[in-house]
Amino acid sequence: MAPLSIMQILTAYELRNISTSRVRIDDISKLHVEIARLCFPSPSKLQFDIFIMYLLNTRTLTLKSFYTKIPRYAILSHTWGKKEVTFQDIQHQDKEKSDRKVSGERSDREVPGDKSDREVPEDESDKEVPGDESNRKMSRDDIDMEDSGSEDSDSEDSDMEDSDSEDSGTDDGRELEAAWRKIEGACAQARKYDWEWIWIDSCCIDKSSSAELSENINSMYQLYENAGVCYVYLSDVSSKKDPRDPRSRFPKSKWFTRGWTLQELIAPSASVVFLDHLWEEIGTRYTLRDVISAITSIPVQLLEDGDLTKYSIAQKMSWAAFRKTTRPEDRAYSLMGLFDICMPPIYGEGGAKAFMRLQQEIIKTSDDRSIFAWVAVCERDEDGEVVEREPRGLLARSPDEFKGSGRVGISMAKFPYNTSSFSFNNNGLH
């Protein structure tokens, strides 16, 4: 391979949208990573792990980057609100040296956005979000608990992308206050069990870097799979009612309707603990497996042993049917881990193109013909007659078209070496 000039390297570096205007230690490290990636495209030639992972310290609420020897960590699964604490927010509060240390002792620290002089109960423990829950202003979690009849807009629950809202300053402050409490609550929960580090998608990914965002999207499944414990925070559920009680809000939680939370439920090899809006434990993935299976259509056996190899492509796709993401492309990107696929995210290509690209990548590595077991959604006119649509190809345009494929098993052709019998070229699928 011909050596690359420094100009080629820097040009490629800028094309990857990694900012070179702000020179920081992390920027220099990213540049080293990019140079290594460009000079040695083959992973076998790299002698170090090129993935940069940021973890949040559960006591100091500061971020630290790891390249190798990543410590054991907890991980949080949640739905996003209108405001979330971002990577830049954590860095900003660290630069200002704000006193945001979380401890098990009484803290008189004021949460940003909170203008009230509230007292902290003397018997407050780490398992509650810091702050007086009885006197604080109503947060998004309280609104979710009280207003069960209203529907949440997609922009309120983005799992990977920041939403653009035009709320008033008061609403922004309340939302940001709730976001900080969620971060602190997660850290407090992890710290109770001696976890020094936690990974939270909202603040542990620098989304200003498209290269880092792409790496994290492709590594998301592994991040949850390798975590020592996964805490699922359900802001609209109370632990006072048993999840099997018909009056419980557990089955109606918006967490079960989001696209990214599917892999966050399946991926962890360790325990998955469900927590209510006050960080009280509801149960675990194992103890609630019958309820979760009824809600998600995921087989109980998978929730017990985590073996995805027993299930067909069509079955996995059916679990994602009717789940929502803010960005349409994320419906495809959020499924990459379930199929052990890596591909670059291209926001703006559209949901249908992203999903078809995902299927093309799956076909390259799998001979399971159940990928063609889908049914197009029919549209009807005012008289109930089926409206003819444009001709369709062999590939589906959305996971919704696999909604009836939950019982379609693996369909493998008998070819040696278990290689795919499909191929793509400029003439299509062969």
SULBEL-V893726 format. One line per field, one symbol per residue. psi: psi as a letter, one per 40 degrees, with the letter a starting at -180 (. if undefined). burial: b if it has 9 or more other C-alpha atoms within 8 Angstrom, else e. Layout:
BEGIN
psi = ???
burial = ???
END
This chain:
BEGIN
psi = hhiiiddddddddddefhhedhhidddddddddddddddgdhdeeheihehhhhihhedefiihihdifhiiiiihhiiiadhihidddddddddefigfhhieihheihhheheigiihidehieeihhihddeiihidddddddgeeiihideefhedihihifiiddddddddddddddddddddddddffhdiihhddeehgeehdddddddddeddddddeidihhhhhefiiedhhdehdeieddehedeeiddeddddddheaihhhiaeefihdaidddedddddddeehidddedeeheeeiidddddddeheiiidhddedddeedddefihihhgheeiddddddddddddddeieheeeegihihhiiadeeihhhiiiiaeiieiddeedeeeehahhhigiiefiheiiiaeeah.
burial = eeeeeeeebeeebbebbbbeeeeeeebbeebebbbbeeebeeeeebeeeeeebbbbbbbebbbebbbeeeeebbbbbbbbbbbbbbbebbbebbeeeeeeebbeebeeeeeeebeeeeebeeebebbbbbebeeebeebbbbbbbeeeeeeeebbbbbbeeebeeeeeeeebbbbbbbbbbbbbbbbbbbbbeebbbbbbebbbbbeebbbbbbbbbbbbbbebbbbbbbbbbbbbbbbeeebeeeebbebebebbbbbbbbbbbbbbebbbbbbbbbbbbbbbbeebbebbbeeebbebebbeebeeeebbbbbbbbbbbebbbbbebbbbbbbbbbeebeeeeeeeebbbbbbbebbbbbbbeebbbbbbbbeeeeebeeeeeeeeeeeeeebbbbbbbbbbbbebbbbeeeeeeebbebbbeeeeee
END
